[in-house]
Amino acid sequence: MDKKKIAKVASQRYKILALILIVLAGGLVLLPKYQKQDGIKSEDLLSQSTSPERYISTDIVANKIINQEPSFILIDVRDDESFNTYSLPNAIHIPLKTLFDDASLPYLNQTQFDVIFYSNDSFLADQAWMLCTRRGYKNLRVLKGGLNNWYNTIINPKMPSENETAEAFELYSTRKASSMYFGVVYPDQIMTEGSNDTPVPKQVITVKKKKKKVAEGGC
């Protein structure tokens, strides 16, 4: 299957999921009051399910990991095999089928941290977001594009062409530095045999650390 067909299939999957989310949320609005469960108001669920604000970019997540920000939790909702093959640093594995197990709830139903769901794409993570949002859980996000997008933007960023903007080159430089932090080695880092030059550091981080806001309340 070529790239165009893959992109078309992925696009269809997202459209179907979006339609399901809208139908589910809209249907909840029409339910009699006595049939509604505890959790978020149906009108709010409908609004949030159609908003792109629930997504967080790979660049922001990479920045958080690099700067070791303590304010977020990464939740991998894929199956065991996928998680054991590759996962993001310090991610907690909660497969979608065990999302509401007793052992999982303390990570999801809390207000101290931002919870970021991810899967290979956004499909399973979107479902986790929807289920938890329906229960009224707070501070939930989805890694936009999942690990597929993580690979294309952070692990293997594409160098801009000569006619692209300075902003594009700056973004590439930041992403390249991020990929080096996560273990990617570039040819220009490797010393040629017999060279007397000073070795280039294996990891170079150019991402600027943001000032942390003082937490209000908390334990």
MOJONOR-V678459 format. One record per residue. RES is the residue in one letter. PHI is phi in whole degrees, -180 to 180 (999 if undefined). D_LAST is the distance of its C-alpha to the last C-alpha in whole Angstrom. Layout:
res=RES phi=PHI d_last=D_LAST
res=RES phi=PHI d_last=D_LAST
This chain:
res=M phi=999 d_last=52
res=D phi=-79 d_last=52
res=K phi=-62 d_last=49
res=K phi=-64 d_last=50
res=K phi=-68 d_last=50
res=I phi=-62 d_last=47
res=A phi=-63 d_last=45
res=K phi=-66 d_last=47
res=V phi=-63 d_last=46
res=A phi=-62 d_last=42
res=S phi=-62 d_last=43
res=Q phi=-65 d_last=44
res=R phi=-62 d_last=41
res=Y phi=-67 d_last=39
res=K phi=-65 d_last=41
res=I phi=-64 d_last=41
res=L phi=-62 d_last=37
res=A phi=-60 d_last=37
res=L phi=-65 d_last=40
res=I phi=-62 d_last=38
res=L phi=-60 d_last=35
res=I phi=-66 d_last=37
res=V phi=-63 d_last=39
res=L phi=-62 d_last=36
res=A phi=-65 d_last=34
res=G phi=-66 d_last=37
res=G phi=-65 d_last=38
res=L phi=-65 d_last=35
res=V phi=-64 d_last=36
res=L phi=-86 d_last=39
res=L phi=-67 d_last=38
res=P phi=-60 d_last=39
res=K phi=-59 d_last=36
res=Y phi=-71 d_last=36
res=Q phi=-91 d_last=36
res=K phi=-77 d_last=32
res=Q phi=-93 d_last=29
res=D phi=-65 d_last=26
res=G phi=139 d_last=24
res=I phi=-67 d_last=25
res=K phi=-64 d_last=28
res=S phi=-61 d_last=31
res=E phi=-65 d_last=32
res=D phi=-69 d_last=29
res=L phi=-62 d_last=29
res=L phi=-61 d_last=32
res=S phi=-64 d_last=31
res=Q phi=-69 d_last=29
res=S phi=-69 d_last=31
res=T phi=-102 d_last=33
res=S phi=-97 d_last=31
res=P phi=-78 d_last=31
res=E phi=-69 d_last=28
res=R phi=-72 d_last=26
res=Y phi=-88 d_last=27
res=I phi=-125 d_last=26
res=S phi=-77 d_last=29
res=T phi=-64 d_last=29
res=D phi=-65 d_last=29
res=I phi=-67 d_last=26
res=V phi=-64 d_last=24
res=A phi=-60 d_last=27
res=N phi=-62 d_last=25
res=K phi=-64 d_last=22
res=I phi=-66 d_last=23
res=I phi=-61 d_last=25
res=N phi=-85 d_last=22
res=Q phi=54 d_last=20
res=E phi=-67 d_last=17
res=P phi=-91 d_last=14
res=S phi=-95 d_last=13
res=F phi=-142 d_last=15
res=I phi=-127 d_last=17
res=L phi=-93 d_last=20
res=I phi=-117 d_last=22
res=D phi=-92 d_last=26
res=V phi=-101 d_last=27
res=R phi=-80 d_last=31
res=D phi=-78 d_last=33
res=D phi=-60 d_last=33
res=E phi=-61 d_last=36
res=S phi=-64 d_last=34
res=F phi=-64 d_last=31
res=N phi=-71 d_last=33
res=T phi=-76 d_last=35
res=Y phi=-161 d_last=33
res=S phi=-150 d_last=29
res=L phi=-77 d_last=27
res=P phi=-55 d_last=25
res=N phi=64 d_last=22
res=A phi=-70 d_last=22
res=I phi=-97 d_last=21
res=H phi=-92 d_last=25
res=I phi=-131 d_last=24
res=P phi=-55 d_last=28
res=L phi=-55 d_last=29
res=K phi=-70 d_last=30
res=T phi=-112 d_last=27
res=L phi=-56 d_last=25
res=F phi=-106 d_last=24
res=D phi=-64 d_last=24
res=D phi=-57 d_last=22
res=A phi=-71 d_last=21
res=S phi=-88 d_last=20
res=L phi=-58 d_last=18
res=P phi=-59 d_last=15
res=Y phi=-79 d_last=15
res=L phi=-99 d_last=17
res=N phi=-95 d_last=15
res=Q phi=-154 d_last=12
res=T phi=-121 d_last=11
res=Q phi=-83 d_last=9
res=F phi=-125 d_last=12
res=D phi=-83 d_last=15
res=V phi=-103 d_last=18
res=I phi=-115 d_last=21
res=F phi=-83 d_last=24
res=Y phi=-149 d_last=27
res=S phi=-145 d_last=30
res=N phi=-62 d_last=34
res=D phi=-116 d_last=34
res=S phi=-101 d_last=32
res=F phi=-64 d_last=34
res=L phi=-67 d_last=32
res=A phi=-63 d_last=28
res=D phi=-63 d_last=30
res=Q phi=-65 d_last=30
res=A phi=-61 d_last=27
res=W phi=-59 d_last=25
res=M phi=-64 d_last=28
res=L phi=-64 d_last=27
res=C phi=-73 d_last=23
res=T phi=-64 d_last=24
res=R phi=-59 d_last=26
res=R phi=-82 d_last=23
res=G phi=90 d_last=21
res=Y phi=-69 d_last=18
res=K phi=-106 d_last=17
res=N phi=57 d_last=17
res=L phi=-101 d_last=20
res=R phi=-134 d_last=23
res=V phi=-128 d_last=26
res=L phi=-67 d_last=27
res=K phi=-65 d_last=30
res=G phi=82 d_last=33
res=G phi=63 d_last=31
res=L phi=-68 d_last=32
res=N phi=-62 d_last=36
res=N phi=-72 d_last=35
res=W phi=-58 d_last=33
res=Y phi=-64 d_last=36
res=N phi=-73 d_last=38
res=T phi=-106 d_last=36
res=I phi=-105 d_last=34
res=I phi=-78 d_last=36
res=N phi=-133 d_last=39
res=P phi=-67 d_last=39
res=K phi=-90 d_last=43
res=M phi=-70 d_last=44
res=P phi=-66 d_last=46
res=S phi=-77 d_last=49
res=E phi=-61 d_last=51
res=N phi=-91 d_last=51
res=E phi=-83 d_last=48
res=T phi=-75 d_last=46
res=A phi=-63 d_last=44
res=E phi=-64 d_last=41
res=A phi=-66 d_last=41
res=F phi=-71 d_last=42
res=E phi=-66 d_last=39
res=L phi=-64 d_last=37
res=Y phi=-63 d_last=39
res=S phi=-61 d_last=38
res=T phi=-66 d_last=35
res=R phi=-67 d_last=35
res=K phi=-64 d_last=37
res=A phi=-62 d_last=35
res=S phi=-63 d_last=32
res=S phi=-63 d_last=34
res=M phi=-65 d_last=35
res=Y phi=-62 d_last=32
res=F phi=-87 d_last=32
res=G phi=104 d_last=35
res=V phi=-78 d_last=38
res=V phi=-112 d_last=41
res=Y phi=-99 d_last=43
res=P phi=-55 d_last=47
res=D phi=-74 d_last=47
res=Q phi=-90 d_last=44
res=I phi=-88 d_last=47
res=M phi=-75 d_last=49
res=T phi=-77 d_last=53
res=E phi=-62 d_last=55
res=G phi=84 d_last=56
res=S phi=-75 d_last=54
res=N phi=-100 d_last=54
res=D phi=-69 d_last=51
res=T phi=-70 d_last=48
res=P phi=-60 d_last=45
res=V phi=-82 d_last=43
res=P phi=-57 d_last=39
res=K phi=-67 d_last=38
res=Q phi=-123 d_last=35
res=V phi=-127 d_last=35
res=I phi=-116 d_last=32
res=T phi=-107 d_last=33
res=V phi=-67 d_last=30
res=K phi=-76 d_last=28
res=K phi=-78 d_last=25
res=K phi=-81 d_last=23
res=K phi=-70 d_last=21
res=K phi=-81 d_last=17
res=K phi=-80 d_last=16
res=V phi=-70 d_last=13
res=A phi=-68 d_last=10
res=E phi=-100 d_last=10
res=G phi=73 d_last=7
res=G phi=87 d_last=4
res=C phi=-83 d_last=0
